[in-house]
Amino acid sequence: MKRLFLLLAALLGLCACTELQRESPLPHLEKRGEATQLIVDDKPYLILGGELWNSTASSPAYMEREGIWDRLQATGLNTVLLPVYWELIEPEEGVFDFSMLDEAIAEARRRDMRLVLLWFGSWKNSMSCYAPGWMKRQFGTTYPLVKNREGRTLEILSPFAEVNCEQDKRAFVTLMTHLKATDAERTVVMVQVENEIGMLQSARDYSEAANKAYHEAVPQEVVDYLKERGEACRPPLYEAWRGQGCPEAGDWEELFGAGLDTEEFFMAYHFARYVEQIARAGKEVYPLPMYVNAALNSRGRKAGEYPSAGPLSHLWDLWHLAAPSIDFLAPDIYDPLFPEWVAQYDLPQNPLFIPEIKHEPCPENGARVFYAVGRHKALGFSPYAIDDVTPDVPRYALKEAYAVLRSIAPEVLSAQAAGRIHGVWFDKAHTEQVVRIGDIELCCRHDLTLGWSAEAAHPELWSETAALIIELGAGEFLVAGTGVVLTLRSYREDDTIVGIERIEELDYHDAGLPVLRRLNGDEDHQGRHLRIPFGQYGVQRLVCYTYR
């Protein structure tokens, strides 16, 4: 009998091991050298993504009729950002239907693509429009809503109502439980919790519960955080506290003064606490990386004119403190001055990911992705409304850019970790940038400054260009991007000259990156520069030499 028991135990153990072997490793974020990277199948993974229009994924039949999945694949994406709608997965309280999600996972898996799920739960673009109908019919009674300064009720679930959070958390945990049980191949690699959280019309909620919390003592963890971090905090929060004399107790106005800034601090903390309960409970079931995205505080607007208290960079400390289960804050970029926005979110404990950016049919996004990945070691890039794309248009910018990056992704990810990668970006007002590597200066500029292209005479046509530069070894570099000219000079204070030994154009359409041709003569201006022309995409290997 004992022998039979041991045999059965061994067989059960073998079955369990076999089951474990079928499951791919869990995606996670990992600090590797100088970069935090997304690890998928135990390897660093660069998201070359696109986000669907809000309603596209609500109908698998619509996706099939429009050929959405085939178009996404033809665009060269490796990742799709896809909404999961609370109102559709829980049409009746406690009754769940994941058929739409299951079909999306199957379609992505068939194409060797990954998914980032966007949880449209309590809030989407501040509003609560994706709450289930059975909740909406009890808005303002069972499920409290926010009020603006004038006392008018808005269709925004209040973060001060525990019942709201509990319903969202229950649905989110059910979603994560379903993923754990059904997605053994780890098609889903990350989850966005809510969407563009924020308070509109007023900087804060003026409901009775919110007013009570606003005039209560600020939680001790906020005071302790300010005392510990001090000037390491983002300036708005720390300077407001210091302006009040660094008090160690009091309500929100006593600690930070009266005004919109304080109201926004207050709401940010409570939005983050609400999200933390949802994310933490979800991770306890299935610990995928999780993030929140922000509608930016742009164009000189005041809090409440933009979604106040969302996961904005100037509120990073409060979100980081109150929502530790959220791995990073991410910007949705629909404004100009791209470099300034991405720099705000590239923080020591906040890796950069761009989950939404205005879809541009012209070259802008094709250029921006090189800069984000090179200069800021971004986890990835994802234009919104990607299903609008017609990928068979000749030289569609994002398709070309993604093809280049897919071909060099291992080199990019290795260089990010080793700190051997750089990024340059140009527009018609910013045409030059210098990258110093050791004793060599790589002087980079917008290709149209050469005046060799027809567009050069028309400044209105000067769209953005960019490139990334990878150090391969002493005097050897990989340059990838669009619309860039690169010359060399010595940083040493002597007569050293840096010359171009050779430039090789690599075939990024071939996984092995073979040399397509040696560039010399007219193609490198008789040994004077490396050039990837405006409107074209490419990757070149540059080898230098020095002499005196």
N, C-alpha and C positions, 0 to 999 in steps of 0.2 A: 504493500500500500504506500509506504514511504517513497519507494522508487517511482511509483506511478505519479505521486504528487509532485516529485521533483521534475519528472518529465513534462507534466502539464505546465508547471511553472516556467520551465525553460521554453516551451512552445509559446506560452503567453508573452514571455519576455521578447522572444524573436519577433512575434507579431507586432509588439509595441515598438521595437527598434525599426522594423520595416516601415511602420506608419510614420515614425519620426523622420526616417530617411526620405519619405515622399515629400515632406514639407520643406520648402526652401527656407533659408535663414530669414529672420525677421529684419525688415528694413529698419535702420536706425541712423542717428546722427553721431558722428565720431570726430573728435579732434585729432587730426593727422598733421603733425608738424605745425605749419603756420596757418592752416585752413581747417575749418569745420566742414565736413563733407557728408553727403548722404550716401550711406552704404547700402547697396542692394545686391543680393546674392553674394555677400561678403566682399564686394568690390566697390570702389568709389563710383558714383553715378552722377552724370551731368544731365540735368533736366533740360531737354530741348522741347519745350512744350507749347501748348496753346489752350486757351479756355473757351469753352462753348458759350454761345448765347444762352441767356438764362433759361429759356424754355425749350431749347432743342432736345435735351436729354429726357424731357418729360414723356416722350412717346417713342418707343423703339420702332413703331411702324413709320413714324415721320423720319427717323434716322435712316431707315432702310430705303424709303421712297426717294429721299434726297441724296442717297449715296454718301452720307456723311462720313462713315468710317473709312470708306475707300479714299475719299478726298483728304482726310486727315493723314492717312498713310502716305498718299502721294505727295503731301507737303513736306514729308521728311521728319515729322514729329516722332519722338520716342515716348512722349508722355502727354496725356490729355487731362486737363482739369475739368472735372465733370460734377455738376451739382447733384446733391441728394436732397430731395424736397420733403420736409416733415409732413406737409399736408397730404402727400401722395403715399408715403410709406406707412402712415398711420391714419387711414381714412376714418376709422372709428376708434374711439379710445380703447387702447389695449389690443387692437387688431392690426397686425402688421403685414405689409405686402412688399417684398423685396424683389419682385420679378423684374422690374425695370433695371435695378442695379445688377442683378445676376446676369441679365442679358448683356449689359454694357461691359461687365467684367469678361464675359465669354468672347465678345467681339474684340476687345482689346487684346486678350490673350492670344486669339487666333492670329493677330498681326504682330505679335511680339512687342506690344506697346504696354506701358504702365499707366496707372491712373493716380491722380491726386483727387480725393473726394472733397467737395465743398459742402459743408453741412449748413443748409439753409434752415435754421431752426428758429430761435426766438427773434433774431434780427437779420434782415437783409437790407443793406443800404439804409440802416437805421430803423426802418419800418418793420412791422411784424406781419407782413403780408403772406409769409409761408407757414404761419401757424395753422394747424388743422381747423377745418370748419367747426368741429364740435367745441373747440376752444373759442373761436371767434364769436360764436353765439353766446358766450358767457364773458366776453370782454367787458371790463369795467365792474363786474360783480365778482364772480369766482376768481377771475384772473385780472388783477389790477393793472391799470395803464398809467403812463406818466401824464403829468400836467405841465403846461408851459407857465411862464411867469404870470400871464394873465389869468391862469386858472383853467384854461381850456384843455380838455382831455384830448390826447393824441393817440393814434393807433400804433403805439409803441409799448410793448410789455415793460413793466417797471422792474428794474433789477433789484428793487427793495422788497419784492414779494417772493417769499420762499416757495409758494405754490407754483409760481411760474417756472422757477429754476428746477423744481423737482420734476415737473412734467417734461421739460426739455431734457433733463439728465436721464430720465427713464427711457425716453425714446433714443437718445444717443447711445446709451449703454446697450440697448437692444440692437442697434445698428452695428456696434463694434463686436458684440457677441456673434452676430450673424457673419460678419467678415471673418472672425477667427475660425468659425466652423466651416466656412465654404471656400475661403481664398487661400488654400494651402500653397499655391504657387506664388503668392505675394504679388499679385498684379497691382493691388493698391499699395502704394509706397508711402503715402503721407495723407494727413487729413487737415483741412482748414476748418476751424471751429467758429461757426457763425460767419457773417459776411459784412464788412464795413460797419461795425458797431459804432453807434454815436447818438448823441442827443441833438435833435433839431428844434428850431424856433427859439429855444432858450439854451443857455450853457449847461443848465442842470434841470433835473426833475423837481417840480414844485408840488408833488403830491404830499399828502399828510405824512406818510411814512418817510419820504425823502426829507421833508422839512425837519422832522424830528431827528433824523440821523445827522443832518447838517449842523444842528446846534448841540449835538452831543460831543463828548470828548473825542478827539482824533484817536484812532486805535494806537495803542502803544507801539506796535510794530513799525508804524510809520515814523514815529519819533526816534525810535532806536535806530532805524535805517538811516535817517538823516544825520544822527550823531556819529554813526560809524562811518558812513560814506563821505560826509562833508562835501567838499568842493569836487569830489569825484562824481557827484550827482549831475544830471543835466541841468544847465543854468537856470531855467525858469523856476523849477521847484526849489532849488537850494537858495537862490537869491531872494525869493519871496519869504522863505523861512528866516534867512539872515536879516532881511529888512524888518522883521518883527522882533529882532533881538534873540533869535534862536530859542524860543520858549520850549520847555519840555513837557507842557501840558496845556490843554485848552481845546476849544472847538475849532472848526476849520478856519474861521475868520480870525480867531485869536492867534493861530499858528501862522497863517499865511496872508492875513489882511483881507479886506472886503474887495470884491470885484470878480470879473469874469474868469480870471486865471484861477482863483481859488475855487470857484464853482466847478471849473473844469477838472481841477485836481480831485475834488470830492467825487465827481461822477466817474472819473477814470478808475479810482480805487474800487468803487463799488461795481462797475461793469466788470473789472478784472476779477473780483472775488466771485461773481456769478459764473463767469467763464471757467474759472479755476475748478469749481465744483463739477462742472460738466466734463471738462478735459481730464481731471484726475480720476473720476469714476470710469470714464472710457478707457483710460490707460490701464487701470487696474484689471480690466478684462482683456485688453489687447493693446499693448503699448507701442503703437505706431507713432512716428514723429507727428507733432501737432503744432499749428501756428495760427495766428490771427492776422487779418489784412486790414489796411487802413485807407479810408478816403482822406486824401491829404488836405491839410490846412493851407490852402493856396489862395492866390490872387488877392491878398490883403484882407480876407474875410475874418470876422470875429467868431469866437466860439458860439455855436448855435446856428450861425450862417453856414459853416461847414459842420459835419457831424462831430460835435463836441465830445471830447473825452474818449475817443476811439484810440486804437493802438498806434498813436502818433509818436514820432521820435522824441519830441520834447516831453512826452509823458512816459518815456521808457521805464524810468525808475519805479513808478507806481504800478505799472503793468508787470514788471519783472518781480516786484515784491509780492503783489497780491495774487499773481497767477503763475507760480513756479512750474506748473505742469505744461505751460505753453513754451515751446522751444525757441520761438523767435517771433518778432513782429515784422510784417512785410508791407511794402508800399504799393498801392495801386496808382500808377503814374499816367496822368492824362494832361499834364502841364508841360510846357517847355522847360529848358534848363535841366535836362536829364542828369548830367553829372552831379549837380547840387542835391537833387533828391536822393540819388542812390548813396551818396556819401553820408547822408543823415542816418541811414539804416545799416551802414557798415560799422558796427560797434564791436568791441572786444567780446561781448557775450551775446552778440546778435548777428549771426551769419546772414548775408544778403540773399534774398530770394525775391524775384519780381513775378508775382502771381498774376498780375494784370498790368497791361500797358496798352495805350491806345493803338488800335490796329492801323498801321500805316501801309498803304499799298506801294508807296515809294520807298527808297532805300533806308529810311531812318532806323527801323527796327533791325534790319539786317546788319547795320553798323553797331547799334547799341549793345547787342548781345556780346560782341567781341570785347567791348570796353568793360561791361559788367563782369564778365568771366575773367578777364585779364587783370584789370585794375583792382577789382573788389572781391575776387575769388568767389563769385556768386555760385550758389547751388544750382541756379537755373534761371530760365527766362520764359515768359508765357504771355503773348499778346491775347487780348480779349477778342471775342467774336471771330475766332479762328475758322469757324465753319463758313464764313463769308468768302474765304480764300478760293481763288481759282488757280490751283497749282500748276496748270499746264500753260499759264501765261509765260512767254519766254523771259528768262532771267528774273523770275519772281524773287525778290530780294531775300525774304526770310528762308525760302526753300534753299537758295544757294548758300546762305550763311550757315544754316543747319547742316547742310551737306559737308561743308568745310569742317565745322566743329565736330561732327560725328566721326570724321576720319582721323582727327587728331585728339579725340577725347582722352585717351590714356595719357598722352604727353601733357595735355592741359591739366588733368587731375594730379598727376605726379608733380608737375611744376608748381601748382597751387600749394601743395603740402610742403614742398621744399623751399618755397619763397623765391622761385626762379621765373616768375611770370609777371608781366607788366601790361598795362593797357593805355592806349592813347585815343583821344576823341577830338573831333574837330567839327566846327560849323563855320559859317562865313564870318563870324565875329571872333572866333578862336581858331587860328589857322596853324599854330606851331606849338610843339611840346618837345622837351628834351628828356630822354631817359638815360641816366648814367648807370653803367654796369662796369664795375671795376675802374679801369683807367680809360674806358671807351665811352664816349657820348654818342648816343643814337639820336640824331636830330630829325624829328618827324614833323611832317606838315601835310596839310590838305592837298591832294593831288591837283586841284584846280589852280593852285598858286603857280604851277608851272606855266599855265596859259596854253597848254598843248591840246586841250579838249575844247570842243565847240561850246560846251556849257560855261567855260571860263569867262566868256565875255558877258554872261548874263547872271549877275549875282543872285537874282531871284531863284535860280536853279541850283544854287549851292546847298544841297541837302547835307545832312550830317554824314561823316565818314569816321571810321575807327579801325583799330587793329590791336591785336595782342602780340606780344613778343615773349618768346620762351628762350631762356638761356640753355643751350644744349651742352656747352663746354666752353673752354677758353677760346674766345673769339669766334664762336659759332652760335647762330641763333635761328629759331624758327619764327617766321613772321606770317601772320594770317589776318585777313580782313578785307577791307575795300577802301579805295580812294586815298591811299597813303603813299608818300614819298619819304624815303629814309636815306640820310647821308651820315657819314661817320667823321668823327674827329677825336683827337686825343685829349684827355683831361689833364695830362701831365704838363708841367710848366717847362717844357724843353722843346726841341725841334721834332719830336716824334710825330710821324704821319701814320694814320690808319688807312689802309687801302682795302679794296674788295678783291679777295682772291677768286671767289666764284659765287654765283647765285644759281640755284637750281629750282626750277618750278616743279612742284610735286603734283601728282595726279590725285586729287582728293576724291575722285569718283572710284578709286581702287583702294580697297581696304589695306593693302600693303604700302600705300603711299610711294609708289615708284617715281623715279625722276622722269618727268614728262619731257623736259628739255633743259639744256644749259642756256642761261640767259647772258648775253654779252652784247657788245656793240651798241646798236640803237636801243636795245631793250634795257640796258643798265647805264645808258648815257656814257658809253665808253669807260665803264668802270667807276663811274662817279656816284651812282645811287641805285637803290632798290625801289621798284615802283609796282604797286598794284593799282591799275588805273581806276578812275572814278566810274562807278556803274558796273564794275566787275568784281568778282570775288576770287580769292586764291590763297594758296599757302606756298611760301618759298623758304628755302634754306639758304642762309647767308653765312659765308665763311670769310673772315677778315685776316689781314696780316698787318704788321707794323714795321716801320723802318725809320731811319734818321738820315 
